[in-house]
Amino acid sequence: MLRRVGEWHRSQAKRPIVTVPSVYHFDEEACAIIMEDAGEESVTLKAFMQQPGVTVEMAAEIGRETGRFLGSLHTWGKTQGEMLDLAREHVEARKISAWYFYGQYEVGVTNVAKLPEMGLASEDMERIREIGRETQEAMVNATDSVCSLLLI
């Protein structure tokens, strides 16, 4: 799936902020993959946002581009029947991914160092919990999108 998504994305984007890693080798028998990573000097989004000189505008641009990528991936993925069938078969994997990414959503959000600068007040935490629960449930129950399988 990563190979197919990568080929599709490279045909769409000119100079993307969001990229799809290249797959060099996949061993089905051993369930092992050798793939591109972000490189030795890469940083997480959290570490990037904690660097001096990083602005909210930079974060907004990263967010916009990530949203564009995911929206396009959802639209394209709905037309990929074979990949959708594969995604439907992996219910337990979707449950694990949903818990990993959204079951811990509140913890991740509260650990971001620049929350006050982003205007998030403490009374917003209940809404954050609700968003995490709703998104986790939606991911587990998704049958028309390949995105949840790609997170596995």
DRENTORKOL-3810 file (N, C-alpha, C; in nm, 4 decimals):
REM DRENTORKOL-3810
@n.u->0.0815; n.v->-0.1190; n.w->0.0000; ca.u->0.0000; ca.v->0.0000; ca.w->0.0000; c.u->0.0861; c.v->0.1258; c.w->0.0000
@n.u->0.1963; n.v->0.1229; n.w->0.0776; ca.u->0.2835; ca.v->0.2410; ca.w->0.0789; c.u->0.3390; c.v->0.2700; c.w->-0.0600
@n.u->0.3748; n.v->0.1659; n.w->-0.1330; ca.u->0.4270; ca.v->0.1875; ca.w->-0.2693; c.u->0.3215; c.v->0.2536; c.w->-0.3570
@n.u->0.1993; n.v->0.2019; n.w->-0.3524; ca.u->0.0925; ca.v->0.2579; ca.w->-0.4359; c.u->0.0593; c.v->0.4009; c.w->-0.3956
@n.u->0.0527; n.v->0.4277; n.w->-0.2667; ca.u->0.0241; ca.v->0.5630; ca.w->-0.2204; c.u->0.1383; c.v->0.6564; c.w->-0.2593
@n.u->0.2619; n.v->0.6092; n.w->-0.2445; ca.u->0.3773; ca.v->0.6906; ca.w->-0.2818; c.u->0.3773; c.v->0.7273; c.w->-0.4290
@n.u->0.3478; n.v->0.6308; n.w->-0.5149; ca.u->0.3415; ca.v->0.6579; ca.w->-0.6592; c.u->0.2328; c.v->0.7601; c.w->-0.6899
@n.u->0.1160; n.v->0.7402; n.w->-0.6288; ca.u->0.0062; ca.v->0.8344; ca.w->-0.6493; c.u->0.0460; c.v->0.9741; c.w->-0.6020
@n.u->0.1020; n.v->0.9837; n.w->-0.4811; ca.u->0.1347; ca.v->1.1146; ca.w->-0.4243; c.u->0.2421; c.v->1.1861; c.w->-0.5054
@n.u->0.3436; n.v->1.1133; n.w->-0.5486; ca.u->0.4490; ca.v->1.1767; ca.w->-0.6301; c.u->0.3936; c.v->1.2295; c.w->-0.7620
@n.u->0.2882; n.v->1.1661; n.w->-0.8133; ca.u->0.2283; ca.v->1.2147; ca.w->-0.9379; c.u->0.1409; c.v->1.3386; c.w->-0.9146
@n.u->0.1042; n.v->1.3661; n.w->-0.7893; ca.u->0.0159; ca.v->1.4778; ca.w->-0.7550; c.u->0.0900; c.v->1.6033; c.w->-0.7104
@n.u->0.1939; n.v->1.5856; n.w->-0.6329; ca.u->0.2561; ca.v->1.6982; ca.w->-0.5630; c.u->0.3769; c.v->1.7518; c.w->-0.6395
@n.u->0.3929; n.v->1.8849; n.w->-0.6359; ca.u->0.5077; ca.v->1.9479; ca.w->-0.6991; c.u->0.6294; c.v->1.9440; c.w->-0.6073
@n.u->0.6222; n.v->2.0077; n.w->-0.4947; ca.u->0.7275; ca.v->2.0068; ca.w->-0.3933; c.u->0.6584; c.v->1.9988; c.w->-0.2577
@n.u->0.6206; n.v->1.8784; n.w->-0.2209; ca.u->0.5351; ca.v->1.8645; ca.w->-0.1028; c.u->0.6081; c.v->1.8818; c.w->0.0299
@n.u->0.5355; n.v->1.9346; n.w->0.1268; ca.u->0.5835; ca.v->1.9366; ca.w->0.2651; c.u->0.5642; c.v->1.7978; c.w->0.3240
@n.u->0.4500; n.v->1.7372; n.w->0.2911; ca.u->0.4178; ca.v->1.6023; ca.w->0.3373; c.u->0.4634; c.v->1.5045; c.w->0.2299
@n.u->0.5374; n.v->1.4036; n.w->0.2688; ca.u->0.5850; ca.v->1.3038; ca.w->0.1730; c.u->0.5490; c.v->1.1633; c.w->0.2207
@n.u->0.5602; n.v->1.0686; n.w->0.1310; ca.u->0.5355; ca.v->0.9278; ca.w->0.1609; c.u->0.6692; c.v->0.8555; c.w->0.1481
@n.u->0.7079; n.v->0.7787; n.w->0.2503; ca.u->0.8370; ca.v->0.7107; ca.w->0.2437; c.u->0.8409; c.v->0.6051; c.w->0.1334
@n.u->0.9564; n.v->0.5894; n.w->0.0723; ca.u->0.9758; ca.v->0.4866; ca.w->-0.0292; c.u->0.9987; c.v->0.3518; c.w->0.0378
@n.u->0.9425; n.v->0.2484; n.w->-0.0224; ca.u->0.9625; ca.v->0.1116; ca.w->0.0264; c.u->1.0693; c.v->0.0480; c.w->-0.0613
@n.u->1.1773; n.v->0.0015; n.w->0.0014; ca.u->1.2857; ca.v->-0.0603; ca.w->-0.0733; c.u->1.2675; c.v->-0.2114; c.w->-0.0851
@n.u->1.2127; n.v->-0.2731; n.w->0.0194; ca.u->1.1928; ca.v->-0.4176; ca.w->0.0158; c.u->1.0878; c.v->-0.4566; c.w->0.1195
@n.u->1.0004; n.v->-0.5508; n.w->0.0822; ca.u->0.9032; ca.v->-0.6052; ca.w->0.1758; c.u->0.9083; c.v->-0.7566; c.w->0.1682
@n.u->0.9321; n.v->-0.8201; n.w->0.2804; ca.u->0.9376; ca.v->-0.9666; ca.w->0.2897; c.u->0.8077; c.v->-1.0135; c.w->0.3548
@n.u->0.7167; n.v->-1.0655; n.w->0.2722; ca.u->0.5860; ca.v->-1.1081; ca.w->0.3238; c.u->0.5989; c.v->-1.2226; c.w->0.4234
@n.u->0.6897; n.v->-1.3144; n.w->0.3977; ca.u->0.7051; ca.v->-1.4299; ca.w->0.4860; c.u->0.7504; c.v->-1.3880; c.w->0.6257
@n.u->0.8454; n.v->-1.2974; n.w->0.6327; ca.u->0.8994; ca.v->-1.2524; ca.w->0.7611; c.u->0.8229; c.v->-1.1305; c.w->0.8160
@n.u->0.7300; n.v->-1.0765; n.w->0.7382; ca.u->0.6576; ca.v->-0.9535; ca.w->0.7762; c.u->0.7570; c.v->-0.8430; c.w->0.8118
@n.u->0.8553; n.v->-0.8247; n.w->0.7256; ca.u->0.9590; ca.v->-0.7239; ca.w->0.7486; c.u->0.9622; c.v->-0.6276; c.w->0.6305
@n.u->0.9889; n.v->-0.5019; n.w->0.6615; ca.u->0.9941; ca.v->-0.3991; ca.w->0.5580; c.u->1.1218; c.v->-0.3176; c.w->0.5742
@n.u->1.1839; n.v->-0.2877; n.w->0.4633; ca.u->1.2965; ca.v->-0.1955; ca.w->0.4610; c.u->1.2469; c.v->-0.0742; c.w->0.3838
@n.u->1.2450; n.v->0.0399; n.w->0.4529; ca.u->1.1879; ca.v->0.1589; ca.w->0.3911; c.u->1.2661; c.v->0.2841; c.w->0.4280
@n.u->1.2428; n.v->0.3865; n.w->0.3516; ca.u->1.3036; ca.v->0.5166; ca.w->0.3740; c.u->1.2561; c.v->0.5734; c.w->0.5071
@n.u->1.3455; n.v->0.6427; n.w->0.5752; ca.u->1.3014; ca.v->0.7166; ca.w->0.6927; c.u->1.3297; c.v->0.8644; c.w->0.6684
@n.u->1.3074; n.v->0.9445; n.w->0.7679; ca.u->1.3199; ca.v->1.0888; ca.w->0.7504; c.u->1.4644; c.v->1.1367; c.w->0.7532
@n.u->1.5575; n.v->1.0508; n.w->0.7896; ca.u->1.6978; ca.v->1.0895; ca.w->0.7921; c.u->1.7484; c.v->1.1186; c.w->0.9322
@n.u->1.8780; n.v->1.1144; n.w->0.9463; ca.u->1.9415; ca.v->1.1320; ca.w->1.0771; c.u->1.9143; c.v->1.2677; c.w->1.1410
@n.u->1.8987; n.v->1.3700; n.w->1.0602; ca.u->1.8815; ca.v->1.5045; ca.w->1.1148; c.u->1.7346; c.v->1.5461; c.w->1.1269
@n.u->1.6456; n.v->1.4520; n.w->1.1045; ca.u->1.5037; ca.v->1.4860; ca.w->1.1139; c.u->1.4632; c.v->1.5062; c.w->1.2596
@n.u->1.3550; n.v->1.5795; n.w->1.2775; ca.u->1.3010; ca.v->1.6046; ca.w->1.4119; c.u->1.1511; c.v->1.5779; c.w->1.4087
@n.u->1.0959; n.v->1.5460; n.w->1.5226; ca.u->0.9514; ca.v->1.5300; ca.w->1.5319; c.u->0.8862; c.v->1.6672; c.w->1.5226
@n.u->0.7570; n.v->1.6677; n.w->1.4947; ca.u->0.6851; ca.v->1.7944; ca.w->1.4897; c.u->0.6929; c.v->1.8646; c.w->1.6245
@n.u->0.6804; n.v->1.7881; n.w->1.7323; ca.u->0.6890; ca.v->1.8473; ca.w->1.8663; c.u->0.8253; c.v->1.9133; c.w->1.8869
@n.u->0.9342; n.v->1.8431; n.w->1.8528; ca.u->1.0681; ca.v->1.9001; ca.w->1.8691; c.u->1.0869; c.v->2.0225; c.w->1.7795
@n.u->1.0320; n.v->2.0166; n.w->1.6587; ca.u->1.0398; ca.v->2.1304; ca.w->1.5677; c.u->0.9723; c.v->2.2527; c.w->1.6282
@n.u->0.8524; n.v->2.2334; n.w->1.6840; ca.u->0.7765; ca.v->2.3450; ca.w->1.7402; c.u->0.8419; c.v->2.4032; c.w->1.8647
@n.u->0.9290; n.v->2.3283; n.w->1.9300; ca.u->0.9961; ca.v->2.3769; ca.w->2.0497; c.u->1.1242; c.v->2.4534; c.w->2.0175
@n.u->1.1655; n.v->2.4560; n.w->1.8914; ca.u->1.2871; ca.v->2.5274; ca.w->1.8532; c.u->1.2630; c.v->2.6778; c.w->1.8549
@n.u->1.3673; n.v->2.7545; n.w->1.8878; ca.u->1.3532; ca.v->2.9008; ca.w->1.8834; c.u->1.3251; c.v->2.9479; c.w->1.7402
@n.u->1.2415; n.v->3.0462; n.w->1.7271; ca.u->1.2136; ca.v->3.1047; ca.w->1.5961; c.u->1.1011; c.v->3.0383; c.w->1.5189
@n.u->1.0491; n.v->2.9289; n.w->1.5690; ca.u->0.9378; ca.v->2.8629; ca.w->1.5017; c.u->0.8105; c.v->2.9390; c.w->1.5356
@n.u->0.7301; n.v->2.9645; n.w->1.4345; ca.u->0.6103; ca.v->3.0452; ca.w->1.4541; c.u->0.4830; c.v->2.9620; c.w->1.4417
@n.u->0.3753; n.v->3.0186; n.w->1.4912; ca.u->0.2448; ca.v->2.9545; ca.w->1.4770; c.u->0.2085; c.v->2.9460; c.w->1.3286
@n.u->0.2520; n.v->3.0437; n.w->1.2492; ca.u->0.2254; ca.v->3.0410; ca.w->1.1052; c.u->0.2917; c.v->2.9199; c.w->1.0393
@n.u->0.4132; n.v->2.8863; n.w->1.0842; ca.u->0.4806; ca.v->2.7678; ca.w->1.0311; c.u->0.4008; c.v->2.6421; c.w->1.0654
@n.u->0.3530; n.v->2.6343; n.w->1.1883; ca.u->0.2716; ca.v->2.5196; ca.w->1.2303; c.u->0.1430; c.v->2.5131; c.w->1.1486
@n.u->0.0842; n.v->2.6298; n.w->1.1221; ca.u->-0.0394; ca.v->2.6336; ca.w->1.0428; c.u->-0.0150; c.v->2.5818; c.w->0.9015
@n.u->0.0970; n.v->2.6177; n.w->0.8414; ca.u->0.1302; ca.v->2.5707; ca.w->0.7067; c.u->0.1486; c.v->2.4191; c.w->0.7054
@n.u->0.2173; n.v->2.3666; n.w->0.8037; ca.u->0.2340; ca.v->2.2215; ca.w->0.8145; c.u->0.0971; c.v->2.1556; c.w->0.8309
@n.u->0.0125; n.v->2.2132; n.w->0.9142; ca.u->-0.1223; ca.v->2.1602; ca.w->0.9342; c.u->-0.2056; c.v->2.1629; c.w->0.8074
@n.u->-0.1998; n.v->2.2745; n.w->0.7338; ca.u->-0.2748; ca.v->2.2855; ca.w->0.6078; c.u->-0.2295; c.v->2.1801; c.w->0.5080
@n.u->-0.0985; n.v->2.1663; n.w->0.4926; ca.u->-0.0461; ca.v->2.0694; ca.w->0.3960; c.u->-0.0774; c.v->1.9254; c.w->0.4367
@n.u->-0.0717; n.v->1.8987; n.w->0.5657; ca.u->-0.1079; ca.v->1.7648; ca.w->0.6135; c.u->-0.2552; c.v->1.7389; c.w->0.5847
@n.u->-0.3397; n.v->1.8376; n.w->0.6098; ca.u->-0.4827; ca.v->1.8251; ca.w->0.5806; c.u->-0.5100; c.v->1.8042; c.w->0.4329
@n.u->-0.4399; n.v->1.8786; n.w->0.3479; ca.u->-0.4566; ca.v->1.8616; ca.w->0.2028; c.u->-0.4183; c.v->1.7197; c.w->0.1604
@n.u->-0.3044; n.v->1.6732; n.w->0.2123; ca.u->-0.2590; ca.v->1.5384; ca.w->0.1793; c.u->-0.3616; c.v->1.4342; c.w->0.2231
@n.u->-0.4057; n.v->1.4427; n.w->0.3481; ca.u->-0.5005; ca.v->1.3429; ca.w->0.3993; c.u->-0.6344; c.v->1.3490; c.w->0.3264
@n.u->-0.6817; n.v->1.4696; n.w->0.2954; ca.u->-0.8064; ca.v->1.4823; ca.w->0.2200; c.u->-0.7946; c.v->1.4195; c.w->0.0820
@n.u->-0.6851; n.v->1.4470; n.w->0.0146; ca.u->-0.6624; ca.v->1.3881; ca.w->-0.1178; c.u->-0.6477; c.v->1.2375; c.w->-0.1088
@n.u->-0.5783; n.v->1.1909; n.w->-0.0053; ca.u->-0.5606; ca.v->1.0465; ca.w->0.0135; c.u->-0.6953; c.v->0.9782; c.w->0.0367
@n.u->-0.7811; n.v->1.0391; n.w->0.1180; ca.u->-0.9145; ca.v->0.9827; ca.w->0.1404; c.u->-0.9925; c.v->0.9732; c.w->0.0092
@n.u->-0.9911; n.v->1.0802; n.w->-0.0682; ca.u->-1.0654; ca.v->1.0824; ca.w->-0.1946; c.u->-1.0122; c.v->0.9762; c.w->-0.2895
@n.u->-0.8816; n.v->0.9714; n.w->-0.3080; ca.u->-0.8201; ca.v->0.8732; ca.w->-0.3961; c.u->-0.8428; c.v->0.7323; c.w->-0.3429
@n.u->-0.8264; n.v->0.7141; n.w->-0.2127; ca.u->-0.8370; ca.v->0.5818; ca.w->-0.1530; c.u->-0.9743; c.v->0.5194; c.w->-0.1664
@n.u->-1.0784; n.v->0.6010; n.w->-0.1762; ca.u->-1.2136; ca.v->0.5476; ca.w->-0.1921; c.u->-1.2328; c.v->0.4787; c.w->-0.3263
@n.u->-1.1429; n.v->0.5045; n.w->-0.4204; ca.u->-1.1531; ca.v->0.4425; ca.w->-0.5527; c.u->-1.0625; c.v->0.3202; c.w->-0.5665
@n.u->-0.9940; n.v->0.2835; n.w->-0.4600; ca.u->-0.8957; ca.v->0.1744; ca.w->-0.4653; c.u->-0.9546; c.v->0.0473; c.w->-0.4016
@n.u->-1.0386; n.v->-0.0235; n.w->-0.4772; ca.u->-1.1133; ca.v->-0.1376; ca.w->-0.4263; c.u->-1.0300; c.v->-0.2442; c.w->-0.3579
@n.u->-0.9199; n.v->-0.2848; n.w->-0.4182; ca.u->-0.8358; ca.v->-0.3900; ca.w->-0.3601; c.u->-0.7780; c.v->-0.3465; c.w->-0.2250
@n.u->-0.7340; n.v->-0.2224; n.w->-0.2166; ca.u->-0.6797; ca.v->-0.1724; ca.w->-0.0910; c.u->-0.7907; c.v->-0.1576; c.w->0.0140
@n.u->-0.9102; n.v->-0.1186; n.w->-0.0283; ca.u->-1.0220; ca.v->-0.1096; ca.w->0.0659; c.u->-1.0571; c.v->-0.2466; c.w->0.1225
@n.u->-1.0575; n.v->-0.3480; n.w->0.0368; ca.u->-1.0857; ca.v->-0.4839; ca.w->0.0843; c.u->-0.9831; c.v->-0.5262; c.w->0.1884
@n.u->-0.8576; n.v->-0.4949; n.w->0.1637; ca.u->-0.7521; ca.v->-0.5276; ca.w->0.2585; c.u->-0.7725; c.v->-0.4538; c.w->0.3911
@n.u->-0.8079; n.v->-0.3274; n.w->0.3846; ca.u->-0.8307; ca.v->-0.2478; ca.w->0.5057; c.u->-0.9460; c.v->-0.3045; c.w->0.5879
@n.u->-1.0497; n.v->-0.3517; n.w->0.5218; ca.u->-1.1656; ca.v->-0.4071; ca.w->0.5929; c.u->-1.1308; c.v->-0.5337; c.w->0.6700
@n.u->-1.0325; n.v->-0.6084; n.w->0.6225; ca.u->-0.9938; ca.v->-0.7348; ca.w->0.6861; c.u->-0.9142; c.v->-0.7154; c.w->0.8155
@n.u->-0.8576; n.v->-0.6003; n.w->0.8371; ca.u->-0.7652; ca.v->-0.5779; ca.w->0.9478; c.u->-0.8290; c.v->-0.5028; c.w->1.0649
@n.u->-0.9353; n.v->-0.5589; n.w->1.1212; ca.u->-1.0089; ca.v->-0.4937; ca.w->1.2294; c.u->-0.9222; c.v->-0.4766; c.w->1.3539
@n.u->-0.8516; n.v->-0.5821; n.w->1.3948; ca.u->-0.7688; ca.v->-0.5723; ca.w->1.5158; c.u->-0.6570; c.v->-0.4694; c.w->1.4983
@n.u->-0.5986; n.v->-0.4641; n.w->1.3816; ca.u->-0.4937; ca.v->-0.3654; ca.w->1.3566; c.u->-0.5505; c.v->-0.2242; c.w->1.3644
@n.u->-0.6734; n.v->-0.2041; n.w->1.3137; ca.u->-0.7362; ca.v->-0.0721; ca.w->1.3239; c.u->-0.7623; c.v->-0.0355; c.w->1.4692
@n.u->-0.8030; n.v->-0.1337; n.w->1.5502; ca.u->-0.8267; ca.v->-0.1070; ca.w->1.6927; c.u->-0.6982; c.v->-0.0630; c.w->1.7616
@n.u->-0.5888; n.v->-0.1319; n.w->1.7321; ca.u->-0.4598; ca.v->-0.0971; ca.w->1.7933; c.u->-0.4161; c.v->0.0424; c.w->1.7485
@n.u->-0.4252; n.v->0.0696; n.w->1.6190; ca.u->-0.3854; ca.v->0.2009; ca.w->1.5676; c.u->-0.4748; c.v->0.3110; c.w->1.6239
@n.u->-0.6043; n.v->0.2845; n.w->1.6315; ca.u->-0.6971; ca.v->0.3842; ca.w->1.6844; c.u->-0.6629; c.v->0.4163; c.w->1.8293
@n.u->-0.6343; n.v->0.3144; n.w->1.9076; ca.u->-0.5965; ca.v->0.3389; ca.w->2.0475; c.u->-0.4647; c.v->0.4162; c.w->2.0532
@n.u->-0.3669; n.v->0.3745; n.w->1.9738; ca.u->-0.2350; ca.v->0.4381; ca.w->1.9780; c.u->-0.2434; c.v->0.5863; c.w->1.9423
@n.u->-0.3161; n.v->0.6179; n.w->1.8358; ca.u->-0.3205; ca.v->0.7560; ca.w->1.7897; c.u->-0.4265; c.v->0.8409; c.w->1.8594
@n.u->-0.5394; n.v->0.7830; n.w->1.8969; ca.u->-0.6483; ca.v->0.8640; ca.w->1.9512; c.u->-0.6906; c.v->0.8251; c.w->2.0918
@n.u->-0.6621; n.v->0.7039; n.w->2.1351; ca.u->-0.6917; ca.v->0.6643; ca.w->2.2712; c.u->-0.6069; c.v->0.7404; c.w->2.3717
@n.u->-0.4946; n.v->0.7909; n.w->2.3259; ca.u->-0.4021; ca.v->0.8679; ca.w->2.4091; c.u->-0.3992; c.v->1.0146; c.w->2.3666
@n.u->-0.4987; n.v->1.0576; n.w->2.2930; ca.u->-0.5030; ca.v->1.1910; ca.w->2.2340; c.u->-0.4854; c.v->1.3012; c.w->2.3386
@n.u->-0.5570; n.v->1.2884; n.w->2.4479; ca.u->-0.5499; ca.v->1.3909; ca.w->2.5528; c.u->-0.4082; c.v->1.4048; c.w->2.6060
@n.u->-0.3405; n.v->1.2921; n.w->2.6288; ca.u->-0.2033; ca.v->1.2946; ca.w->2.6801; c.u->-0.1120; c.v->1.3670; c.w->2.5821
@n.u->-0.1256; n.v->1.3357; n.w->2.4548; ca.u->-0.0424; ca.v->1.4007; ca.w->2.3539; c.u->-0.0660; c.v->1.5492; c.w->2.3453
@n.u->-0.1917; n.v->1.5889; n.w->2.3478; ca.u->-0.2242; ca.v->1.7308; ca.w->2.3386; c.u->-0.1727; c.v->1.8069; c.w->2.4606
@n.u->-0.1879; n.v->1.7499; n.w->2.5790; ca.u->-0.1458; ca.v->1.8206; ca.w->2.6995; c.u->0.0056; c.v->1.8274; c.w->2.7138
@n.u->0.0776; n.v->1.7430; n.w->2.6397; ca.u->0.2238; ca.v->1.7448; ca.w->2.6471; c.u->0.2887; c.v->1.8435; c.w->2.5508
@n.u->0.2106; n.v->1.9072; n.w->2.4657; ca.u->0.2656; ca.v->2.0042; ca.w->2.3709; c.u->0.3020; c.v->2.1309; c.w->2.4473
@n.u->0.4250; n.v->2.1746; n.w->2.4313; ca.u->0.4767; ca.v->2.2861; ca.w->2.5115; c.u->0.4132; c.v->2.4215; c.w->2.4787
@n.u->0.3650; n.v->2.4422; n.w->2.3578; ca.u->0.3193; ca.v->2.5745; ca.w->2.3164; c.u->0.1673; c.v->2.5910; c.w->2.3212
@n.u->0.0978; n.v->2.5118; n.w->2.4029; ca.u->-0.0483; ca.v->2.5220; ca.w->2.4094; c.u->-0.0983; c.v->2.6617; c.w->2.4434
@n.u->-0.0416; n.v->2.7318; n.w->2.5421; ca.u->-0.0923; ca.v->2.8655; ca.w->2.5723; c.u->-0.0811; c.v->2.9612; c.w->2.4526
@n.u->0.0270; n.v->2.9479; n.w->2.3743; ca.u->0.0441; ca.v->3.0335; ca.w->2.2574; c.u->-0.0582; c.v->3.0030; c.w->2.1491
@n.u->-0.1106; n.v->2.8804; n.w->2.1509; ca.u->-0.2091; ca.v->2.8400; ca.w->2.0512; c.u->-0.3508; c.v->2.8755; c.w->2.0956
@n.u->-0.3650; n.v->2.9316; n.w->2.2159; ca.u->-0.4948; ca.v->2.9766; ca.w->2.2631; c.u->-0.5828; c.v->2.8661; c.w->2.3195
@n.u->-0.5263; n.v->2.7542; n.w->2.3612; ca.u->-0.6039; ca.v->2.6445; ca.w->2.4168; c.u->-0.6161; c.v->2.6615; c.w->2.5669
@n.u->-0.7373; n.v->2.6790; n.w->2.6140; ca.u->-0.7626; ca.v->2.6974; ca.w->2.7563; c.u->-0.7901; c.v->2.5625; c.w->2.8217
@n.u->-0.7734; n.v->2.5565; n.w->2.9525; ca.u->-0.7940; ca.v->2.4314; ca.w->3.0248; c.u->-0.9370; c.v->2.3795; c.w->3.0116
@n.u->-1.0356; n.v->2.4686; n.w->2.9956; ca.u->-1.1743; ca.v->2.4234; ca.w->2.9814; c.u->-1.1998; c.v->2.3516; c.w->2.8481
@n.u->-1.1044; n.v->2.3607; n.w->2.7562; ca.u->-1.1180; ca.v->2.2910; ca.w->2.6282; c.u->-1.0815; c.v->2.1430; c.w->2.6385
@n.u->-1.0287; n.v->2.0996; n.w->2.7520; ca.u->-0.9816; ca.v->1.9617; ca.w->2.7648; c.u->-1.0943; c.v->1.8598; c.w->2.7498
@n.u->-1.2141; n.v->1.8888; n.w->2.7980; ca.u->-1.3244; ca.v->1.7921; ca.w->2.7819; c.u->-1.3566; c.v->1.7733; c.w->2.6344
@n.u->-1.3526; n.v->1.8817; n.w->2.5576; ca.u->-1.3761; ca.v->1.8698; ca.w->2.4123; c.u->-1.2640; c.v->1.7889; c.w->2.3477
@n.u->-1.1422; n.v->1.8069; n.w->2.3930; ca.u->-1.0292; ca.v->1.7293; ca.w->2.3406; c.u->-1.0505; c.v->1.5801; c.w->2.3688
@n.u->-1.0944; n.v->1.5474; n.w->2.4905; ca.u->-1.1240; ca.v->1.4066; ca.w->2.5241; c.u->-1.2322; c.v->1.3514; c.w->2.4315
@n.u->-1.3354; n.v->1.4306; n.w->2.4081; ca.u->-1.4461; ca.v->1.3890; ca.w->2.3224; c.u->-1.3992; c.v->1.3652; c.w->2.1792
@n.u->-1.3164; n.v->1.4545; n.w->2.1286; ca.u->-1.2623; ca.v->1.4392; ca.w->1.9933; c.u->-1.1812; c.v->1.3095; c.w->1.9842
@n.u->-1.0996; n.v->1.2830; n.w->2.0842; ca.u->-1.0213; ca.v->1.1587; ca.w->2.0858; c.u->-1.1099; c.v->1.0361; c.w->2.0825
@n.u->-1.2144; n.v->1.0338; n.w->2.1654; ca.u->-1.3068; ca.v->0.9194; ca.w->2.1690; c.u->-1.3795; c.v->0.9027; c.w->2.0352
@n.u->-1.4316; n.v->1.0122; n.w->1.9812; ca.u->-1.5058; ca.v->1.0062; ca.w->1.8551; c.u->-1.4163; c.v->0.9595; c.w->1.7402
@n.u->-1.2964; n.v->1.0117; n.w->1.7341; ca.u->-1.2057; ca.v->0.9771; ca.w->1.6255; c.u->-1.1594; c.v->0.8324; c.w->1.6373
@n.u->-1.1333; n.v->0.7869; n.w->1.7586; ca.u->-1.0943; ca.v->0.6483; ca.w->1.7800; c.u->-1.2058; c.v->0.5548; c.w->1.7317
@n.u->-1.3277; n.v->0.5840; n.w->1.7681; ca.u->-1.4411; ca.v->0.5010; ca.w->1.7266; c.u->-1.4585; c.v->0.5033; c.w->1.5745
@n.u->-1.4466; n.v->0.6212; n.w->1.5151; ca.u->-1.4616; ca.v->0.6340; ca.w->1.3701; c.u->-1.3539; c.v->0.5546; c.w->1.2968
@n.u->-1.2324; n.v->0.5572; n.w->1.3476; ca.u->-1.1229; ca.v->0.4851; ca.w->1.2832; c.u->-1.1454; c.v->0.3346; c.w->1.2888
@n.u->-1.1909; n.v->0.2847; n.w->1.4026; ca.u->-1.2160; ca.v->0.1409; ca.w->1.4167; c.u->-1.3271; c.v->0.0971; c.w->1.3217
@n.u->-1.4283; n.v->0.1807; n.w->1.3044; ca.u->-1.5450; ca.v->0.1432; ca.w->1.2247; c.u->-1.5361; c.v->0.1815; c.w->1.0778
@n.u->-1.4291; n.v->0.2469; n.w->1.0373; ca.u->-1.4167; ca.v->0.2906; ca.w->0.8974; c.u->-1.4085; c.v->0.1717; c.w->0.8030
@n.u->-1.4899; n.v->0.1749; n.w->0.6987; ca.u->-1.4837; ca.v->0.0696; ca.w->0.5972; c.u->-1.4686; c.v->0.1278; c.w->0.4571
@n.u->-1.4665; n.v->0.2596; n.w->0.4463; ca.u->-1.4598; ca.v->0.3205; ca.w->0.3142; c.u->-1.3324; c.v->0.4023; c.w->0.2926
@n.u->-1.2299; n.v->0.3795; n.w->0.3774; ca.u->-1.1070; ca.v->0.4572; ca.w->0.3678; c.u->-0.9853; c.v->0.3679; c.w->0.3895
@n.u->-0.8819; n.v->0.3934; n.w->0.3115; ca.u->-0.7574; ca.v->0.3181; ca.w->0.3303; c.u->-0.6660; c.v->0.3854; c.w->0.4326
@n.u->-0.6989; n.v->0.5069; n.w->0.4752; ca.u->-0.6105; ca.v->0.5803; ca.w->0.5643; c.u->-0.5857; c.v->0.5086; c.w->0.6956
@n.u->-0.6887; n.v->0.4482; n.w->0.7532; ca.u->-0.6681; ca.v->0.3796; ca.w->0.8814; c.u->-0.5714; c.v->0.2641; c.w->0.8678
@n.u->-0.5736; n.v->0.1930; n.w->0.7566; ca.u->-0.4804; ca.v->0.0828; ca.w->0.7381; c.u->-0.3374; c.v->0.1332; c.w->0.7206
@n.u->-0.3218; n.v->0.2487; n.w->0.6598; ca.u->-0.1874; ca.v->0.3029; ca.w->0.6389; c.u->-0.1199; c.v->0.3398; c.w->0.7683
@n.u->-0.1955; n.v->0.3642; n.w->0.8742; ca.u->-0.1372; ca.v->0.4002; ca.w->1.0039; c.u->-0.0825; c.v->0.2802; c.w->1.0771
@n.u->-0.1150; n.v->0.1617; n.w->1.0302; ca.u->-0.0722; ca.v->0.0397; ca.w->1.0990; c.u->0.0761; c.v->0.0175; c.w->1.0787
END
